[in-house]
Amino acid sequence: MTVRVLAFHYPAPEHRAEMVERIQRAVEVMRSAPGFIDADCWLEEDGDAVVATGTFESKEQWLQTVRSVAAADIDFDYDERELKPRQVRLLLEA
């Protein structure tokens, strides 16, 4: 079952560009992962969120892709660079 992931990140203003770069590096790693369909980075129009989107052939393949990104040493630690915790939503194809 195809899944889509929406991850809302809330970086401090001085770390917004850095968050976009981190997400873009992660997308490059994801492109070669099995089950990867699409991923991108968006900026919330009326807010402060940087939104990462991803579509994968299954939840399991998404989880494997997340492990691939971590193994590539892409910095996705939640820390003082973000104003509040991330919100991650997993959507299942109807």
C-alpha positions, 0 to 999 in steps of 0.5 A, spaced: 500 500 500 502 506 497 504 511 503 505 519 503 509 522 509 508 529 511 513 532 516 512 539 518 519 542 521 519 548 525 526 551 525 528 557 528 528 563 523 536 563 523 536 555 521 530 555 516 535 555 510 539 550 513 533 545 514 531 546 507 538 544 505 538 538 510 531 536 507 534 536 500 540 532 502 535 527 505 531 527 498 538 525 494 539 519 498 532 517 498 532 517 490 536 511 490 532 507 495 527 501 493 520 503 494 521 510 493 516 514 489 517 521 490 520 526 495 520 534 496 521 540 500 516 545 501 515 552 505 508 553 509 505 559 505 502 563 512 507 560 517 514 558 519 514 550 517 518 547 512 515 541 510 518 535 507 513 530 503 515 523 501 511 517 497 513 510 498 511 504 495 509 501 502 510 503 510 516 498 510 520 501 504 519 508 507 522 506 514 528 502 510 529 509 507 529 513 513 534 508 516 538 509 509 538 517 510 540 516 517 546 511 515 548 517 510 549 521 516 544 526 514 543 531 520 536 530 522 536 530 530 531 534 533 534 540 537 535 547 539 535 549 532 527 547 532 522 552 535 517 546 537 517 538 536 516 536 529 509 533 526 509 527 522 503 524 518 503 518 515 497 518 509 495 511 506 492 511 499 485 510 499 
